[in-house]
Amino acid sequence: MNWLWVIIVGLVLGTLARAIIPGRQRIPLWLTVVLGIVGSVLGNAVAGWFGVAHTRGIDWTRHVLQLLGAILVVFVGDMIWSAVRGRRRRHRI
């Protein structure tokens, strides 16, 4: 059941990150989920470094850091995806 939550969180954070980043992202949905998961892990690590990983109640700081991590990872992942996919298409023509 934990893997299901990881996938759901990755989907939600990846989708939110894509909505926040200006412009069109050309990454597929599966990559959005993977990058959202990576961003969530990155946000959790940063929250741990700041000492706010576990607080009473809702961990708003941790959730914001997870979203910021997802935005960063989706942004970089989209640039890499576009560069790799763009190179492949140029060589085929």
C-alpha positions in Angstrom: 0.0 0.0 0.0 2.9 2.4 0.6 3.9 2.2 -3.1 0.5 3.3 -4.1 0.8 6.4 -1.9 4.2 7.1 -3.3 2.8 7.0 -6.9 -0.2 9.2 -5.9 2.1 11.8 -4.2 4.4 11.7 -7.3 1.4 12.2 -9.6 0.0 15.1 -7.6 3.3 16.9 -7.0 4.4 16.4 -10.6 1.2 17.7 -12.0 1.2 20.7 -9.6 4.8 21.4 -10.7 3.9 21.3 -14.3 1.0 23.6 -13.7 3.2 26.1 -11.9 6.1 26.1 -14.4 5.4 28.5 -17.2 5.2 27.2 -20.7 4.5 23.7 -22.0 6.3 20.7 -20.7 6.8 18.0 -23.2 7.4 15.1 -20.8 5.0 12.1 -20.7 2.8 11.4 -17.7 4.9 8.5 -16.5 8.0 10.7 -16.3 5.9 13.4 -14.5 5.1 10.8 -11.8 8.8 9.7 -11.5 10.0 13.3 -11.3 7.3 14.1 -8.8 8.5 11.2 -6.6 12.2 12.3 -6.9 11.1 15.9 -6.1 9.3 14.7 -3.0 12.3 12.7 -1.8 14.5 15.8 -2.4 12.0 18.0 -0.4 12.0 15.5 2.4 15.8 15.5 2.5 15.9 19.3 2.7 13.2 19.3 5.4 15.4 16.9 7.4 18.5 19.1 6.9 16.4 22.1 8.2 15.1 20.1 11.1 11.4 20.3 10.1 10.9 16.8 8.8 8.6 15.8 11.7 6.4 18.3 13.4 3.1 18.1 15.2 0.1 18.5 13.1 0.3 19.1 9.3 3.9 19.5 8.1 3.3 22.5 5.9 6.9 23.4 5.6 7.8 19.9 4.5 5.0 19.9 1.9 6.1 23.2 0.5 9.7 21.9 0.3 8.4 18.8 -1.5 6.6 21.0 -4.0 9.6 23.2 -4.5 11.7 20.0 -5.1 9.2 18.7 -7.6 9.2 22.0 -9.4 13.0 22.0 -9.7 13.2 18.4 -10.7 10.4 18.6 -13.3 11.9 21.8 -14.8 15.3 20.2 -15.1 13.8 16.9 -16.3 11.8 18.6 -19.0 14.9 20.4 -20.3 16.9 17.1 -20.4 13.9 15.2 -22.0 13.5 17.9 -24.7 17.3 17.9 -25.4 17.4 14.1 -25.7 14.2 13.8 -27.8 15.2 16.8 -29.9 18.6 15.2 -30.8 17.0 11.9 -31.8 14.5 13.6 -34.1 17.2 15.7 -35.8 19.3 12.6 -36.6 16.3 10.7 -38.1 15.6 13.3 -40.8 
